């Protein structure tokens, strides 16, 4: 029984840290890739964050993030990121816990500090 309880606590603790907000940081690299054919625009960026709640086993690039520009909301997200880069402002990112094959964490939100 103790082993089952310990296993459940371990699993819950791992999933709790899979998504959430990063610490604050500035964009140090911004990269656009058209992977998977036409219409699949992926943005990769590196941000000098001190904390990233994504799973370190899968998202091995601690300061690496990505998302796909697919609709108005993700276009606005890209605009905010460009604005922060041009103004040299810090941002916080919301990560989903999903990781790209390259080890980057999927981002789904941004706060401009």
C-alpha positions in Angstrom: 0.0 0.0 0.0 2.8 2.4 0.8 4.4 1.8 -2.6 1.1 2.6 -4.4 0.7 5.8 -2.3 4.3 6.8 -3.0 3.9 6.1 -6.7 0.7 8.2 -6.8 2.4 11.1 -5.0 5.3 10.9 -7.4 3.1 10.9 -10.5 1.0 13.9 -9.2 4.1 15.9 -8.3 5.6 15.3 -11.8 2.4 16.4 -13.6 2.0 19.5 -11.4 5.4 20.8 -12.6 4.7 20.1 -16.3 2.8 23.3 -17.0 2.9 26.8 -15.6 4.7 30.2 -15.8 8.4 30.6 -16.2 10.5 33.1 -14.4 11.2 36.4 -16.1 13.8 36.8 -18.8 14.7 38.4 -22.1 14.6 36.9 -25.5 18.1 35.9 -26.6 17.2 34.2 -29.8 14.2 34.1 -32.2 14.0 31.6 -35.0 11.2 30.9 -37.6 11.0 27.4 -39.2 8.5 26.1 -41.8 8.5 22.5 -40.8 6.1 19.9 -42.1 5.1 21.7 -45.3 3.3 24.8 -46.2 1.3 26.5 -43.5 3.2 25.0 -40.6 5.0 28.0 -39.2 6.8 27.3 -36.0 8.5 29.9 -33.9 11.5 28.9 -31.7 12.9 31.2 -29.1 15.4 31.2 -26.3 14.6 33.3 -23.2 17.1 33.8 -20.3 14.7 32.4 -17.7 15.8 31.1 -14.3 12.9 28.7 -14.0 10.9 26.5 -16.5 8.2 24.2 -15.1 8.3 21.9 -18.2 9.4 18.4 -17.7 13.3 18.4 -17.6 13.3 14.8 -18.9 11.6 15.8 -22.2 12.2 19.5 -22.5 16.0 19.3 -22.2 16.6 22.9 -23.5 15.7 24.8 -20.3 15.7 28.2 -22.0 14.1 27.0 -25.3 10.4 27.5 -26.2 8.3 27.0 -29.3 4.8 27.6 -30.7 3.0 27.5 -34.0 1.4 30.5 -35.6 -2.0 29.2 -36.6 -4.7 31.8 -35.8 -5.3 35.3 -34.6 -4.4 34.5 -31.0 -1.0 33.0 -31.9 -0.3 35.9 -34.2 -0.9 38.3 -31.3 1.4 36.2 -29.2 4.1 36.5 -31.9 3.5 40.3 -32.0 4.0 40.6 -28.2 7.2 38.5 -28.4 8.6 40.8 -31.2 7.6 43.9 -29.2 9.5 42.6 -26.1 12.5 41.8 -28.2 12.6 45.2 -29.9 12.1 47.0 -26.6 14.6 44.8 -24.7 11.9 44.0 -22.1 11.6 41.0 -19.9 8.7 38.5 -20.3 7.2 35.5 -18.6 5.9 32.5 -20.6 3.2 30.0 -19.9 4.3 26.5 -20.9 1.9 23.6 -21.5 4.3 20.8 -20.5 4.4 19.5 -24.1 7.9 19.3 -25.6 9.1 19.5 -29.2 11.4 16.8 -30.6 14.2 19.3 -30.3 13.7 19.6 -26.5 11.9 23.0 -26.6 8.8 23.5 -24.3 5.6 24.6 -26.0 4.5 28.0 -24.9 0.9 29.2 -24.9 0.9 32.6 -23.1 3.1 35.6 -22.5 3.3 38.4 -20.0 5.3 41.5 -20.9 7.0 42.8 -17.7 
